[in-house]
Amino acid sequence: MPFPLKFDWPRQIAWVRVLLAAATLGIGYFSPPDVASLLFFYGLLVLYLVLSLILAGRGVGPGGLRGLLALFGDVVYFLVLVSFGVGRLWLASVFFLYLLAEALAFYGPVEVVVVVAVAAVFCALLPYEGTRRLEPTVLVAGVLTCACAVHKRRREAHIEQLNEKSEEVQKDAQKARETERQRIASDFHDGPLQSFISLQMRLEILRKLLDRDFHAGMQDLMELQTLAQSQVRDLRVFLHSMRPVDMDGASLVATARRTAESFQKESGIPVTFLGTNTPVGLPQETTAEVLQMLREALHNVQKHADATRVAVTMERTDRNLEISVDDNGHGFNFAGTYTLEELEMLRLGPASLKRRARSLNADLQLESRPGRGAGLKFRIPLQ
């Protein structure tokens, strides 16, 4: 299996510095500049080459205090090349481009501006004709590099913001998964698990009853069969409510209508559905949450209300989407109409629906009519 190439860019930059220092020393030896002290000049070139080899050998790359000192040394070396006019300044131009690339790749706009400013001022102050020809290169390349450095810093800041948002989204997703696990565990404990525990207890009673009265035991067995069938229906509804909502490219109202029809088919409870023809325009994530809320409300009706009919209404206003679920069951064990804040304060009503309403920033109103049913109304903001 081939391994992808991986470049250590700081080390590569360090070895490029070594190559440029060696090339400058070679050119300076075969084409010495017209200076008073060649020994001093060669001493500077050799010293820079030795320092470059030490930095490259030890792996001292850009960044940190040592990196800034290396950048400072590169700037001084460039000024030396310009002062002595090595290679008729073309090599100084190449080294200046390397200097800009180093500053741009590993440092910020401040370091780039300092390098460009020092080089431009030095070239402007030197009384040599050659530096006048080098000055346009320094200015043009310097201005372009400064602009790239500013753009790079903005992109880095933008990427950092995106990373922070990504971490927040991951934390929210993890929190949502934990909340959903708790809700599923609570619903399973209060629903199918309790039913199966009750069935187990009835089976134990049936075993003892069959030993005493076979005829009465057979009657109780028939009741248990009916109870088991009811529990199977409840479990199917529970599993159906755990499935992800399938939008299938349809509108929210059409999908909600299919949800009500599916509930009627599986539970046997007649459902009257009235939906708006006006497009709702909710985001996909909010739409899925609204449909899950509707399925959960219908599931609670089947599990707790003992209702014989249900009415579902969806209506769009200027600012909200209003959803109502009314049934004719036995209602809650309290009477009256309560808002979400009142339900939370009194610890009344279904906890999972209250949690979903808070996640959607929706208003929730619960009306309980003991012996005559209950009504849930959600008011979901559209903006």
C-alpha positions in Angstrom: 0.0 0.0 0.0 1.6 3.3 -1.1 2.1 6.0 1.5 1.3 9.6 0.7 4.1 12.0 0.7 4.2 14.3 3.7 6.3 17.5 3.6 7.8 19.1 6.7 7.5 22.6 5.4 9.5 24.4 8.1 12.4 22.0 7.6 12.1 22.5 3.8 12.3 26.2 4.2 15.4 25.9 6.4 17.1 23.8 3.7 16.1 26.3 1.0 17.9 28.9 3.2 21.0 26.7 3.2 20.9 26.4 -0.6 20.6 30.1 -1.1 23.4 30.8 1.3 25.7 28.3 -0.5 24.7 29.7 -3.9 25.5 33.3 -2.7 28.9 32.2 -1.4 29.7 30.5 -4.7 28.7 33.4 -6.8 30.5 35.8 -4.5 33.7 33.7 -4.8 33.7 33.4 -8.6 32.4 37.0 -9.1 33.7 39.0 -6.2 32.1 42.4 -5.6 34.1 45.6 -5.7 34.6 46.1 -2.0 37.4 47.2 0.2 37.5 44.1 2.5 36.8 40.8 0.7 37.8 38.9 3.8 35.0 40.6 5.9 32.5 40.0 3.1 33.4 36.3 2.8 33.3 36.0 6.5 29.7 37.2 6.6 28.7 34.7 3.8 30.4 31.8 5.5 29.0 32.7 8.9 25.4 32.8 7.5 25.9 29.5 5.7 27.1 27.9 9.0 24.2 29.3 10.9 21.8 28.1 8.3 23.2 24.6 8.4 22.9 24.6 12.2 19.3 25.7 12.1 18.4 23.1 9.4 20.3 20.3 11.2 18.6 21.0 14.6 15.2 21.4 13.0 14.7 25.0 14.1 11.8 26.1 12.0 9.8 29.3 11.8 7.7 30.4 14.8 8.6 31.3 18.3 11.6 33.3 19.5 14.2 31.3 17.6 12.1 31.6 14.4 11.9 35.4 14.8 15.6 35.6 15.3 16.1 33.5 12.2 13.8 35.9 10.3 15.8 38.9 11.6 19.0 37.2 10.4 17.5 36.7 7.0 16.6 40.3 6.8 20.1 41.4 7.8 21.6 39.0 5.2 19.4 40.5 2.5 20.6 44.0 3.4 24.2 42.7 3.2 23.6 41.3 -0.3 22.1 44.6 -1.4 24.9 46.6 0.2 27.7 44.6 -1.6 25.8 44.2 -4.8 26.4 40.4 -5.1 25.6 39.0 -8.5 24.5 42.4 -9.8 21.5 42.3 -7.4 19.6 39.5 -9.1 20.5 37.1 -6.3 19.3 39.7 -3.8 16.0 39.8 -5.6 15.7 36.0 -5.4 16.6 36.0 -1.7 14.0 38.8 -1.1 11.3 36.7 -2.7 12.3 33.8 -0.4 12.2 36.2 2.6 8.7 37.3 1.7 7.6 33.6 1.2 9.0 32.8 4.7 7.3 35.7 6.4 4.0 35.1 4.6 3.9 31.3 5.2 4.8 31.3 8.9 4.1 34.8 10.3 1.4 37.4 10.4 0.8 40.7 8.7 2.9 42.7 11.2 6.1 40.7 10.5 5.5 40.9 6.7 5.0 44.7 6.9 8.2 45.1 9.0 10.2 43.1 6.5 8.9 45.0 3.5 9.3 48.4 5.2 12.9 47.7 6.2 13.9 46.5 2.8 12.2 49.4 1.0 13.7 52.1 3.2 17.1 50.5 3.0 17.0 50.4 -0.8 15.8 54.0 -1.0 18.6 55.2 1.3 21.5 53.4 -0.4 23.3 55.7 -2.9 23.8 53.0 -5.5 22.3 52.9 -8.9 21.6 49.2 -8.7 19.4 49.6 -5.7 17.2 52.0 -7.6 16.4 49.2 -10.0 15.8 46.8 -7.2 13.4 49.2 -5.4 10.3 48.6 -7.7 10.7 44.9 -7.2 10.8 45.3 -3.5 7.8 47.6 -3.4 5.5 45.7 -5.8 6.3 42.3 -4.3 6.1 43.7 -0.8 2.7 45.3 -1.4 1.3 42.1 -2.9 2.7 40.0 0.0 1.2 42.4 2.6 -2.2 42.1 0.9 -1.9 38.3 0.9 -0.9 38.3 4.6 -3.9 40.4 5.5 -6.2 38.1 3.5 -4.5 35.0 5.1 -5.1 36.4 8.6 -8.8 37.0 7.8 -9.2 33.5 6.4 -7.5 32.0 9.5 -9.9 34.0 11.7 -12.8 32.8 9.7 -11.6 29.2 9.9 -11.2 29.6 13.6 -14.8 30.9 13.9 -16.0 27.9 11.8 -14.1 25.5 14.1 -15.7 27.0 17.1 -19.1 26.8 15.6 -18.4 23.2 14.6 -17.5 22.3 18.1 -20.7 24.0 19.4 -22.8 22.1 16.8 -21.1 18.8 17.9 -21.8 19.5 21.5 -25.4 20.4 20.7 -25.8 17.2 18.7 -24.3 15.1 21.5 -26.7 16.8 23.9 -29.6 16.1 21.6 -28.6 12.5 21.3 -28.4 12.1 25.0 -31.8 13.8 25.5 -33.4 11.6 22.8 -31.9 8.5 24.4 -33.4 9.5 27.8 -36.8 10.2 26.2 -36.8 6.8 24.4 -35.8 5.0 27.6 -38.5 6.8 29.6 -41.2 6.1 26.9 -40.2 2.5 26.7 -40.2 2.1 30.5 -43.6 3.8 30.8 -45.1 2.0 27.8 -44.1 -1.4 26.4 -42.0 -2.5 29.4 -44.8 -1.9 31.9 -47.2 -3.7 29.6 -44.9 -6.8 29.4 -44.4 -6.7 33.1 -48.2 -6.7 33.6 -48.5 -9.6 31.1 -45.9 -11.6 33.0 -47.8 -11.1 36.2 -51.0 -12.1 34.6 -49.4 -15.3 33.2 -48.2 -16.2 36.7 -51.7 -15.7 38.0 -53.1 -17.8 35.1 -50.7 -20.7 35.8 -52.0 -20.9 39.4 -55.6 -20.4 38.2 -55.4 -23.3 35.8 -54.4 -25.6 38.6 -57.6 -24.7 40.6 -60.2 -23.9 37.9 -59.4 -24.9 34.3 -62.6 -23.3 32.9 -61.9 -20.0 34.6 -58.3 -20.2 33.5 -59.2 -20.6 29.8 -61.4 -17.5 30.1 -58.5 -15.6 31.6 -56.3 -16.9 28.8 -58.6 -15.5 26.2 -58.4 -12.1 27.9 -54.6 -12.4 27.9 -54.6 -13.0 24.2 -56.6 -9.9 23.7 -54.2 -8.0 26.0 -51.2 -9.4 24.0 -52.7 -8.2 20.7 -53.2 -4.8 22.2 -49.6 -4.7 23.4 -48.4 -5.7 20.0 -50.3 -2.8 18.4 -48.9 -0.4 21.1 -45.3 -1.7 20.4 -45.7 -1.2 16.7 -46.9 2.3 17.2 -43.9 2.9 19.6 -41.4 1.5 17.1 -43.1 3.6 14.3 -42.6 6.7 16.4 -38.9 6.0 16.7 -38.4 5.9 12.9 -36.9 9.0 11.3 -39.5 11.2 9.6 -39.6 10.6 5.8 -40.3 13.8 4.1 -40.0 12.3 0.6 -39.9 15.8 -0.9 -43.5 16.5 0.2 -44.8 19.5 2.1 -45.2 19.6 5.9 -49.0 19.4 5.7 -49.0 16.5 3.3 -46.5 14.5 5.5 -48.6 15.4 8.6 -51.7 14.1 6.8 -49.9 10.8 6.0 -48.8 10.6 9.7 -52.4 11.0 10.9 -53.6 8.4 8.4 -50.9 5.9 9.4 -51.9 6.5 13.1 -55.5 5.8 12.3 -54.6 2.6 10.4 -52.4 1.2 13.2 -54.4 2.3 16.2 -57.9 2.0 14.9 -58.8 5.4 16.3 -60.6 7.6 13.7 -58.6 10.8 12.9 -60.0 14.0 11.4 -57.3 16.1 9.8 -57.7 19.7 8.7 -54.6 21.3 7.1 -53.8 24.6 5.5 -53.1 25.0 1.8 -50.7 27.8 2.3 -47.0 26.8 2.1 -45.4 26.8 5.6 -41.8 27.4 4.7 -40.1 25.9 7.7 -36.5 24.6 7.6 -36.0 20.9 7.1 -34.7 20.4 10.7 -37.7 22.2 12.2 -40.1 20.4 9.9 -38.8 17.0 11.1 -39.1 18.1 14.7 -42.7 19.3 14.2 -43.7 16.0 12.6 -42.0 14.1 15.5 -43.9 16.2 17.9 -47.2 15.4 16.2 -46.4 11.7 16.2 -45.6 11.8 19.8 -48.8 13.6 20.7 -50.8 11.0 18.8 -48.9 8.2 20.5 -49.7 9.6 23.9 -53.4 9.7 22.9 -53.4 6.0 22.1 -51.4 5.1 25.1 -53.1 7.1 27.8 -56.3 8.8 26.6 -58.5 5.7 25.8 -60.1 8.0 23.1 -62.4 7.0 20.3 -61.7 9.9 18.0 -58.9 12.5 17.4 -58.9 15.8 15.5 -55.7 17.3 14.1 -55.6 20.9 12.8 -52.7 22.7 11.1 -53.1 26.4 10.4 -50.6 29.0 9.2 -50.8 32.6 10.4 -48.6 35.6 9.6 -46.0 34.7 12.2 -46.8 31.2 13.4 -47.8 27.7 12.6 -50.5 26.5 14.9 -51.1 22.7 15.4 -53.9 21.4 17.5 -54.5 17.8 18.7 -57.8 17.2 20.4 -59.3 13.9 21.6 -62.4 12.7 23.5 -60.6 10.5 26.0 -60.7 10.6 29.7 -58.2 13.6 29.9 -55.5 14.2 32.4 -56.0 13.9 36.2 -56.3 17.7 36.4 -58.6 20.3 34.9 -58.0 23.6 33.2 -55.9 25.3 30.5 -52.2 25.8 31.1 -49.3 27.4 29.2 -45.8 25.9 28.9 -44.5 28.0 31.7 -47.4 27.0 34.0 -47.0 23.3 33.1 -43.3 23.4 33.9 -43.8 25.2 37.2 -46.5 22.8 38.3 -44.7 19.8 36.8 -47.8 18.8 34.8 -48.2 17.4 31.2 -46.0 15.2 29.0 -42.3 16.0 29.7 -41.1 15.0 26.2 -43.5 17.3 24.4 -42.6 20.2 26.7 -38.9 19.5 25.9 -39.6 19.6 22.2 -41.6 22.8 22.4 -38.7 24.5 24.2 -36.3 23.3 21.5 -38.5 24.9 18.8 -39.0 28.1 20.9 -42.8 27.3 20.5 -45.7 28.1 22.7 -47.6 25.1 24.2 -51.1 25.2 25.6 -52.7 22.1 27.3 -56.4 21.9 28.0 -57.6 19.0 30.2 -61.2 18.1 30.5 -61.4 15.1 32.8 -63.8 12.5 31.4 -64.3 14.5 28.2 -60.9 14.6 26.6 -57.9 16.9 26.3 -56.4 19.3 23.7 -52.9 20.2 22.8 -52.0 23.3 20.9 -48.5 24.2 19.6 -47.7 27.7 18.2 -44.4 27.5 16.3 -42.8 30.7 15.1 -42.0 30.8 11.4 -39.1 33.2 11.7 
